[in-house]
Amino acid sequence: GQNIDQPTEMTATEGAIVQINCTYQTSGFNGLFWYQQHAGEAPTFLSYNVLDGLEEKGRFSSFLSRSKGYSYLLLKELQMKDSASYLCAVVDSNYQLIWGAGTKLIIKP
Amino acid sequence: ETGVTQTPRHLVMGMTNKKSLKCEQHLGHNAMYWYKQSAKKPLELMFVYSLEERVENNSVPSRFSPECPNSSHLFLHLHTLQPEDSALYLCASSKEPESSYNEQFFGPGTRLTVL
């Protein structure tokens, strides 16, 4: 079967750095997305990785290792507004998105 | 209006009621999706329409009936629902559903409660 694993919940301090991990086992791989979802709102696109390595976009970076079936989202200089759920999704061989259950990130002052 | 809109935002219905959820996308995309989101569970893909044709139906109970009259509008007709159907129902659209870069744009969802 297809499986995406993420931690259920993480807590971090304002101004700090946090890394949210995602491991996957899917039928084929055509890329990996990270989305952010604030409570009661729509998921919004953060990043897309298809090649190994680190993609940096401002305070957020996303890393991919296809050989290890592993990705992480790195958030720097955390702000209170970063409190949200972070969803990992893999594009499988049928171009369908397979979703993780999401990681709820709580930022404390 | 921009992006993907959904109405209503909240819906409470009894098990014998019939209601419909509406989704509209203003992005000129070719594909539209219905997802079910339950607490602490992955997004569950329910239906996919590509160029107004249904291409995916992931064994969804017949009490959920989708309709896609054109590429901008998507409906989810509900009847005889069960309490376990209570969830957030998200609509999404994408430009190229059969490509590796299939970025999906989501609406804010309809919070459905079945009593």
Interface residues (C-beta under 8 A of the other chain):
Chain A: I4 T8 N30 G31 F33 G40 E41 A42 P43 T44 F45 Y48 V50 L87 A89 V91 Y95 Q96 L97 I98 W99 G100 A101 G102
Chain B: V4 K40 K41 P42 L43 L45 E56 L90 P97 E98 S99 S100 Y101 N102 E103 Q104 F105 F106 G107 P108 G109 R111
